[in-house]
Amino acid sequence: MTAPVLSSQLRRGVRLEQATIAYNALEGIIAVGAGLAAGLVSLVGFGIDSAIEVAAAAVVLARLTAAARGRGVDHVKERRALRFIALTFFALAAYVVFEGMRNLLTGETPDTSRVGIALTGASMVLMPLLARSKQRAGEAIGSRLLVADAAETRLCAWLSVSTFVGLTTFWLFGWTWLDSAAGFVIALFAVAEGREAWAGEIVCEDGCS
């Protein structure tokens, strides 16, 4: 690949990470606000996960920006940042499990959230498109980190599906345990992502190992 094409793909990767940060920041604010208003643990957890995704995308963005400008990467700082992100994933898992168990034991009934349903529905559509674009850009420039981040974004899409199904089913049938169940699914995702971040990587598929 010629240098101008490589540079163009690097800039594309930077723009994709900037878009990831912007969308997840907005998604997180809306999800946490709507989740707290409705008392929905799963929606609050989804929003906190979005905030953590912003931090992870910022690490990738810093790496791509340094490469685009021809600068070296501080691997020590990068590893510390990823381990901090891992700890926040573990904290998220602990939070949603604790709140989910508390709600099951106390029998608290949350409200439905049409805002949450609309938000997770939109993410179900947008996240796979963003993941596909990252995958192509990462393969074009040979960036393992960007390809791994594409896998992370696909994981976010599945998390959107899980939360959407939980919120929609609760809205239709009023089964209060569904919110806690959706929260437990988020906890599983968070633990998996946290383990990968602690290992020094963002979630990666077999194809980028």
C-alpha positions, -999 to 999 in steps of 0.1 A, spaced: 0 0 0 14 34 -9 20 60 17 -8 84 6 -33 56 8 -20 45 42 -23 81 54 -58 83 41 -69 51 59 -52 63 91 -72 95 90 -103 75 84 -95 54 114 -91 86 135 -125 99 123 -142 66 131 -128 66 167 -139 103 170 -174 92 159 -173 63 184 -164 87 213 -191 113 203 -219 87 199 -211 67 230 -208 99 251 -243 110 240 -256 74 244 -242 71 279 -257 104 291 -291 96 277 -291 60 290 -280 68 325 -305 97 328 -334 76 315 -323 46 336 -322 66 368 -355 82 361 -372 49 355 -352 29 381 -339 5 355 -307 -12 365 -300 -26 330 -304 8 313 -281 25 339 -255 -3 334 -258 1 296 -251 38 300 -221 33 322 -207 7 297 -210 34 270 -189 58 292 -163 31 296 -163 25 258 -155 62 254 -124 57 275 -114 26 255 -119 45 222 -98 73 235 -69 49 240 -72 37 204 -76 73 191 -44 84 208 -25 54 192 -39 62 157 -32 99 161 4 93 171 8 70 141 -7 95 117 17 122 130 47 99 128 52 99 166 60 69 189 35 54 213 40 54 251 32 17 257 36 21 295 9 48 296 -13 28 272 -11 -3 294 -19 17 325 -49 33 307 -62 -2 296 -58 -16 331 -78 14 345 -105 7 319 -105 -30 330 -111 -20 367 -140 2 356 -155 -28 337 -152 -49 369 -168 -22 390 -197 -20 365 -202 -57 367 -203 -56 405 -227 -26 405 -253 -42 381 -252 -76 399 -256 -59 434 -285 -37 422 -301 -66 403 -300 -89 433 -313 -61 456 -342 -54 432 -351 -91 431 -350 -95 468 -369 -63 476 -394 -67 448 -390 -31 436 -409 -24 404 -392 -1 378 -410 20 353 -408 14 315 -386 36 294 -395 43 258 -364 65 256 -343 35 265 -360 13 240 -355 39 212 -319 44 222 -309 8 223 -328 2 191 -308 29 174 -276 14 187 -286 -20 173 -285 -4 138 -256 20 141 -230 -1 160 -227 -29 134 -222 -3 107 -195 14 127 -178 -19 135 -177 -29 98 -161 4 89 -135 0 116 -127 -35 105 -121 -24 69 -99 5 80 -80 -16 104 -73 -43 78 -63 -16 53 -36 -1 75 -27 -33 93 -37 -20 127 -44 -49 151 -57 -24 177 -83 -9 153 -94 -44 142 -97 -53 179 -117 -22 186 -141 -32 157 -147 -65 176 -154 -44 207 -180 -23 188 -196 -55 176 -198 -66 212 -215 -33 220 -241 -41 193 -249 -74 210 -252 -56 243 -276 -32 227 -297 -62 215 -297 -77 250 -308 -45 267 -334 -37 240 -350 -72 243 -351 -68 281 -366 -33 280 -391 -42 253 -402 -74 269 -406 -56 303 -427 -29 286 -449 -55 269 -454 -80 298 -444 -61 330 -421 -90 342 -400 -71 368 -373 -98 369 -364 -90 333 -345 -58 343 -323 -77 367 -317 -105 342 -307 -80 315 -283 -64 341 -267 -98 347 -261 -102 310 -244 -68 310 -222 -79 339 -211 -109 319 -201 -87 290 -183 -63 313 -163 -91 329 -153 -104 295 -143 -69 283 -124 -62 315 -103 -94 313 -93 -85 278 -84 -49 287 -64 -61 317 -44 -84 294 -34 -53 275 -58 -56 246 -93 -46 237 -115 -75 229 -102 -93 198 -115 -120 176 -95 -150 165 -88 -134 132 -67 -106 147 -46 -127 170 
